[in-house]
Amino acid sequence: MTRTMEPAAPAAPAAPAAPTAPTAPTAPAAPAAAGPFTGPRRPEALADLLVTFLETGSPPAGLFRPEVFCDLTVPQWRLQAEGVPGLVALRKAGHPAPGLVPRRRVDPTPTGFVIELEERWEQDGQSWYCRELMRADVEDGMIARISVYCTGDWDAERQRRHGQEVVLLRP
């Protein structure tokens, strides 16, 4: 099944910005196996959990295998992490603030799924934006390997300049 880039489901209202102690995420109910997976989750369900991680910085229980491997490519640089703590640290080093994924597209693959998405977040008083393409390999219903290709983070000035110089045919 191929889906067009569409707005993500509405997010819950944002919590106050005050720091809070982390809480253990609740394990989501696992839907029945479908498509090419032998695990308990469909690609769309895992993609929803991945978006939750991207928006909050905290991976929901059961999203990643304990030994998950992440290969991140940004403009002119490449980074890797292994294990859930390493992957979370890599994410927070680049995107320490919570954000939103206003649009995404998920396509199943024989070994997992591909997700194309946009991210927006506020950090240090500035609005940021990026586009990413991620390929996830799934084992036992959890992400075992993920490759992330990111456009790089666009600050407010770059977004403004792009809006003045380019007319996009589609969002």
Secondary structure, 3 states (H helix, E strand, C coil): CCCCCEECCCCCCCCCCCCCCCCCCCCCCCCCCCCCCCCCCCHHHHHHHHHHHHHHCCCCCCCEEEEEEEEEEECCEEEEEECHHHHHHHHHHHCCCCEEEEEEEEEEECCEEEEEEEEEEEECCEEEEEEEEEEEEEECCEEEEEEEEECCCECHHHHHHHHHHCCCCCC
